[in-house]
Amino acid sequence: MTEAIEGYLFYEIAALLVLAAGAGFVGLMLRQPLIVSFIAVGILAGPSMLGIAQSDAQIDLLAELGIALLLFLVGLKLDFNLVRTLGPVALVTGLGQVLFTTVFGFLIGLGLGLDARTAIYVAIALTFSSTIIIVKLLSDKREIDALHGRIALGFLIVQDVVVVIAMIALSAIGVGGGSEGDGALRDVLQVLGYGVAMLAFVVAFIRYIANPLVERLSRAPELLVSFAIGWAALLAAVGHYLGFGKELGGLLAGVSLASTPFREAIAARLASLRDFLLLFFFIALGASLDLSVLGASVGPAIVLSLFVLIGNPLIVLAIMGAMGYRKRTGFLAGLTVAQISEFSLIFMAMGVTIGHVNEQALGLVTLVGLVTIAASTYMITFSHQLYAVFEPVLGIFERRNTEAEPATDAHAKQPHDVILFGLGRYGLGIAAALQERGLRILGVDFSPEAVRYARTQGYDVIFGDVSDPEFLAHLPLRHVRWLVLAVPEHDTGLTHDDPRNALLSAARDLGFEGKVAVAAHHDTAAAALTAAQADLVLMPYRDAAFAAARMITEDTQPTYSIANDPDGQKELPV
């Protein structure tokens, strides 16, 4: 088999994908994130075992695209409003955990016999927690909107900022490392100057170009996705050419689009592509590990893993307790930082490229990543059971006066009662009637004109696609009572899913506990939707006739105005 793979790149990629699917399935059965399975695939496919991964140049290219896209999505999702909303707890907890882990991680590294430079690299790598894994686990548990979930997201954003600063520093050091004296300083200043110029370009792009450009592109969803990928690759390439790295270029590309109302839709569409391309980064990483060398790193990896699994949650718990939060909130938030991140591996890989650390240090951090990610997944999944076990000894982390907690949770007092998909005439008419009855509405539409018009009418609205399960997973479903789908009925074919079925399926998969209403125009469609467990099927013609008869017999009139159709789209079949 190995001989056949050597002769044709397609065979090699096919074998890697099949191996990744199999390892991913095993990881799924063990309730592990894909990152663990993908690194295991790299080890299995590497020269130390099966020897499948042989096209290093092609795999590295896909890996670099994956890293650029990952940083693009990080920049796209940076939400400084969340940090501002949560006040000092996100900043203090985030910086406190980073400082604690860096200082004590450095001392532990020295104690394990690492040289000072390697110890500081390892210590910094241990400070980063995986936003992707934490958001996925909290979303699966429907705790992303809980107080501890929002606090965790807040200090993860602080960590992301620290990642950016660390990578900027590494890029500058890497450029200056090849020169001496005044030459090195000149190179560093040159890179910083390029960075400032590119940042100024991004600011100008955000202010004058981003919104009108992305709004026009959003009329063709496929073009919007293609543009986002091209934009991320372009700025990553420019960043690499100017000397401060493709990672920062990709991140700036994301930041440049983060202020647009389409960022959630872009992020949802690109999430699967990011995961696919990152597969090759982790394959390359696993394949580069020398199993004969890793044996000597098992002891240090266990020590550092215990430090991350125990020390990081304790420092978060202590800081939040000192700030007036309850021990339960601090404990649940603290468990989210009990692992290191994919950024830790990228950070160490940059150090290897610069020549500051060796492959053995990268292997050590990779082992720590495998242990902590695997263990913390179970810790977060069974967080409430763990709290019940440790609750009797956590009293020292809670002040008598926990005044911070209710004050911080004040922003969540008014959740939305209904999420309404489709903001044409029919959808806006439903929104007006529900709002008149005192319900809070969140509108969703994939038409930029409809989103803009509904926003001018005073509704809370976001841009998104109801048929995209990644987008649905990010909606604030925790307190929602109804999901209402009022989009026009379109013909479906082999390549187009019925959004009504997509909504019903996603609602079940996400564990949504409220009710779902969908619109239909034919009896056969209504019967199929009822069989698919729709709680209410709306039939506009039938319902309008019923309401008209009631207005005639009861002499009543609706008190809200007729909604205009911003698109001119036909909501009802001719």
N, C-alpha and C positions, 0 to 999 in steps of 0.2 A: 504493500500500500504506500509506503514511504517513497518508493521509486516512482510510482505513478504521480504522486503529489509533486515531486521535484520537477516533473516535466511540464506542468501546467499550473499557472497561478490560480485559475478558477477552481481547480480541484482543491487547492490548499485553502482558499477562502471558504469553499463549501464545507470542507471538513471542520474548519474552525467554528463555523456557524452551527453546524449540527452538534458539535461537542459543547458549544455554549448553551444551546437549547437544552441538551440533556443535563448539564450541570446546573442550569437555572431551574429546571424542574425539581431536581434533588434539593436545591436550596429552598425552593418554594415549599416543599414538603417539610423542611426543617425550619420554616418561617424565618429565613435569612434574606437580607437584602441582596440584590444581584451583584453588588460590588464584590462580595465574598466569593460568589460562584465564578465571576469573571476572572478574578486573580487566580483561583484554582484552575480555571481553563488554561491560563497562561503557563502555569507550572506544569500541567499535564502535557501541553502542546510544545513546551520548551525542549531544548537540547538535552536536559537532564533526564527526560522521560520519553515521550513518544516521538519528539523531533519533527512535529508537523509544521510549526511556525518557523519558516525558513526565509520568507521574503521580507527581510527586515525593513527595506526602504519603503515598500508599499504599506506595510503595517504601521510604520512610524508616521507616514503621511496621513493616514486615516486617524491615527492617534492625535496628531497635531490639530487636525480639523475638529476633532472631538473636544479638545481642551479649549480651542478658540470659541467653540459654540457654548461650552459650559460657562466660560467667563462672560460671554455675551448674555446668557440668561441670568447670571448673577447680577450683572449690571442692570438688566431689564427689570429685575424684581427688587432692587434696592428701594426700600420704602422708609425714607427718613421720617415720614409723618408718623409711622408706628413708634419709632424711638421717641419722637416728640410727645406723642400721646401718652405713652407710659411714663414719661417724666424721667427722674433720675435712676429708677431701678434698672432699666435696660443698660444705661451707660455705666453705672457703678458696678453692676454685676458682671457685665461683659468685660470691662477693663480689669476689674478685680480678679476674675478668673484667669484672664490672659497673663497678668502680672504674677499671680501665685504659681501657675503652671510653669511659666518661663523660669522663675527663680529657683523653685524647688526641683524642677526637671533638670536644670543645669547642674545643681548640686548632686542629684542622684546620678546623672551621667558621669560626672567626675568620679564619684564613688565607685562606679562600675568600670573605671579604667579608661574612659574615653578621653581623648585630648580635648582641650578647651574649645577649639573651633567646632569639632564634631558635636560636643556636648551642647553648645548653644544652638546649633542647627536642630538637633534632636529635640531640645527643649521647646523651641519655637514651633516645630512641627506638631508637638503634642498639644498645643493650645487650640488648634482648630477643630471644631466639631462639624459633622456632616449635616448641612442644612437639608440636602435632598432626602437623606434617610429619616431625619427627625420629622420633617413636614409629612412625609409619606406615612410614618407610623402614627403620628398624632391625627392625621386625616382619617386613617383607617379606624381609629378609636373614637372619631368625632370629638376630639378634644382640642382641635386647632383654634377654636374660638373661645375656649375656656381661659380663665385668667392665667393659669400656669403656662398654657400653650402660647398665649400672646406675649407673655414675658420672655419665654424661651425664644420666640421669633425675634423679639427686640434685641436680646443680647447676641443672637446669631448674626444679626445685621452688623452689630459692633464688631464681631469677629471678622465678618467679611471685609470691613474697612481695614482692620489690622492686616488681613491677607494682602490687600492692595498695597498698603504701605510697605510690607515685607518684600513684596515682589518688585516694587519700585526700587527699594534699597538694593536688592540682589541684582537687578538689571544694571543699575549704576555701577555697582562694584564689579560686575562682570565686564563692563566696557572698560573700566579703568584698570582692571587687573592685568591687562596685557602690557601696560606702560609703567613707567617709573617716574616718580617725582612730579615735576610740573606737567609732564605729558599725561599722567594718570588723572590729575586734577582737571586738566583741560578737557579730557575725554568725558569725565563725569559731568562737568558743567555743560558741555555740548549736549549730552543726552538730556539733562534736566531742561535745557533751553528748548530742545525739540519737544519734550513732554509738555512744557507750558504752552508752546505754540499749538500743539495738537489739542490740548485742553481748551484753548481759546476758540479753535475751530469748532469743537464739539458744542461749546456754549452758544456760538453763533448759529450753528445748525439747529440746536434745540429752540432757539428764540425765533428764528425766521423761516425755517424750512421744514422741520420735522412734522408738525401737525398737518399742514396742507398737503405735503407729499404723501404721508402715510394714509391720510384720509382718501386721497385719490386712488392710491394703490389698493385700498381695502375693498374697492368695488369688485375686484377680482381676487378672491381669497388665495388662489394658487400663486398669483403674482406677488401678493403680500409676503407669503412664505419664502418665495424665491428671492425677493429683495432682502429680506431679513438675513438669510443665509449669506447672500453675496456681500451685504454690508458688513456683517461680522468678519467674513474672510478678508475683505478689502482692508478694514482698519487693523486687523491682526497682521496682515502683510506689511502695511505701512509702519506699524509699531515695530515689527522685526527689522525692517529696513533702516529705521531711524535709531535703532539700538536699544530701545527699552522693552522689547519683547512682544511676541504675538499675544501673550496672555493679557497684558495691559491694553493692547490694541483692541482685542475682543471685548474686554470689559467696558472700555470707553464707547464702543459701538452700542452695547446694551444700554449704557447710561444715556446715550443720545436719543434713544427711543422710549426711555422710561416715563417721560412726561406725557406721552401720547395716550389717548383713551383706548388704544388698541393693544396695549402691552400684554394684557391677560390673554387675549386671543392669540397673539404671536407666540407667547410662552407655551401655551397649551399645544399649539400646532408643532412646535419644535422639540417638545420634551422627548418624544419617541426617537427622533433623529439623534438628539444628544446622547441618549442612552445607547443607541446602536453604535455610534462612533466611539463613545467612551469604552465600549467593549474592547476595541483594538488597543486603547491605551493600557487597559489592565492586562490584556493578553501580552503586550510588549513588556509590561512591567514584570508579570509572572514569568515570562520566558527568559528574562534577563537574570533571574535569581539563580544563583549557583547553590544547589541543595547541599553540596559538600561543605560550603562555607557557612550556610545558615545554621548548621548544627551548633556552632560555637556561639550563636546569637540567641539561642533559646532561653538561657538563664536570664540575661539582661532584658530580653523581650518580656518575660513573665513579670519581672520587677517593675518595669515601666508600665506594663498593662495594668497591674494592680494599682499603681499610682493614679492612672487615668480613671479607672473604674471606681475607685474609692475617693481619691483626693479631689477630683474636679466636682463631683456632686456635693461633697462636704463644704467646699469653699462657697459654692452657690447658696447652699442652705444657710451657712453662717452669715453671709452678706445680706440675704433677704430677711433673715430673722432679725438682724440688727436694724434693718430699715422698717421693721414693723409688720412684716408679713407672717401669716400663720405657718406653722411647721409643715402642714400638709402641702400648701402651695409651694414652699421652698423645696420640699423633698421631690415633688413631682417635676418641678422645673429643673432641679439639679440632675435628675437622672438623664435628661436630654443631652448633657455634655459628657457623658461617660463613654465617649468613643472619639477617635480621631477621624479626620476627614480625607476625602480624595484630594483636597488641597494640600494636605500634609505630604502626600506622595509626590504631588507636582512640585511642591517647594523643595523637597529633598532631591528630586530629579534635576531641578535647576542648579542646585548646589553641586551635583555630580558633573553637570555640563561645564560649570565654571571651573571645576577642579578643586573646590574647597573641601569636599567630602568624597569618600570612596564608595564603591558599590556595596561594601559590607554595611555601611551606615544606612544606605537606602534599604537594604534587605532587613535590617533591624527594625526600621520604622514600618516596613510592610508587614512584618510579623506582628508588631504591636497593633497595626490596623486590623489585621485579620482577627486577632483575639478580642480586641475591644469592640469592634463592630458586631461580631457574632454574639458576644456576651451582652452588650447593651441593648441589642434588639429584644432579647427576652426580658431584660430589666424594664424597658419601656412598655412592652406588651403587657407585662404582669405588674405594672407599677402600683396599682391599688392593693394588690395582695402583699407586695413587699412593704408598702406603708403600714398595713395592718400588723405585720410582723415587727417592724422597727419602731412603731409609734410610741411605745412606752419609754424608749430611751432618747427620743427626740425633743423632749421638753426643754432642754438647755438651749435649743435654737429658736425658741419662741418667747418674745417679750410678753409681759402681761397686757400691754396695750398694743393691739394689732390694728391701729387706726389706718395704716397705709392701705390695707387690702380693700375695704369698701370704697375708699376714695379712688383707687386706681381702676376699680371695676365700673365706675360711674358711666364711662363712655358706652358700655354695652347694655344700658338700661332700656334702650328702645330698638330692639331688633326688628327686622322686617317680618311681617306676617305672611306675605305672599310674594313669591318670585314669579313674574309674568314674562313669558317668552313670546315675543312678537309685538311690535309697537306700531302697527298700522292702525287703520280706523277701528277695526274690531277690538284689537288689544287695548288701545287707548280708551275706548268706550268702557271696556271691563274695568280698566284701572280707575277711571273716573267714578264709576259706580261703587267700587270697593272702597276707594278713598273717602267717598261721601259717608260710608258706613264706619269710618274710623280706623280702617286697616292701613298699615304701612306697606307700601308697594316698592319692590325692586324690579325695574324693567330690564330686559335683556333683548338685544336685537343684533343681527349681523349686518345691518344697513347703517352706514355712518350718518346718512340723512335722517333716518328714523331716530337714531340715538340723539343726534343734535336737537331735533325738533322736540322730542319728549323731555329733554333736559330744559328747554326753554319753557315748557309747560309746568316746570317745578317738580318733576319726578326724579327719584334716584334711579339712575340708569347706568349700565355698563355695556360695552361692546363684546359680543361673544357668540359662539356657535352652539346651539342646543345639541347638535349631533356629535359633539366632541366630548367624550367622557373625561378627558384630562381637564377641560374647562369646567365641567360640572363639578368635579372633585374639589375645585377651589372656591365654589360658591359658599356663602355663609348659611348653611342649611340647619344649624343647630336649633334655632327657635322658630323656623318657618313652619307654618301650618298647612299651606297649600303651594303646590307647583302648578301653574296654569300655562298650558301651551296653546297660544292663539295665533300661530303662524298660518299662512295660506296653505291650502292643500295642493301639493304638487305631485306630478307623476313620478314614480320611482322606477328605477331599472336595475341592471346588474351592478352599476357603479355608484348608485345613490341610495343611501339608507333613508327610510322614513323617519323623520325627526321625532315623531310621536313614539315609535317603538324604541328609539334610542333613549328618549327621556325615561320611559317606563323601565327599561333595562338598567340604566344608570342609577335610577332612584333605588331599585332593589339592591344593586351591587354596593351602593354607598350606605346602605342601612337606613335610608330616609324613613322617619317614623310618621311623617305627616301624610297628607292626601295629594293625589295627582288628578288634575282635570285636563282633558285634551279635547280639541275641536275636531269634528268630522262633518262631512257633507253628504255622506251616503250611508244607508242602513247597513250595508255589508262591512264598511270600514268601522262603523260604530260597534257592530257585533264583535269584530275582531279585537278592537281596543278593549272592550269589556272583558273578553276572554283573556286578554293580556294583563288583567288586574288593574285597569284604570278605575279610579274611584268615581269619576264623573265624566261622562261624554257630553260635550257641548255640541249641539247641532244648530248653527246660527239661524237658518230659515225656520226650523221648528220652534226654537226658543223665541225668535222675534214674533212669530205668529201668536204664541202663547202670551207673550207680554202685551201685544197689541190688543188681544181679546180682553185681557185684564184691564187695560187702560180704557177700553170702550165700556165695559160693564161696570167698572168701579170709578170711572171718571177721574182717573189719576194721570199725571204726566211726570216724566223724569225731570229732576231738578238740575241736572248737569247738561252742559252744552254738547252738541254733536262734535265728535273728534274729526279733524281733518286728516287726510292721508298724506303724509309728507313725501311718499315715494310715487304716488299715483299708481301703486300696484293694485291688481285686482284681487281682493280678498276672497271673493266668492266666485264659483264657476259660472260661466255664462250659460 
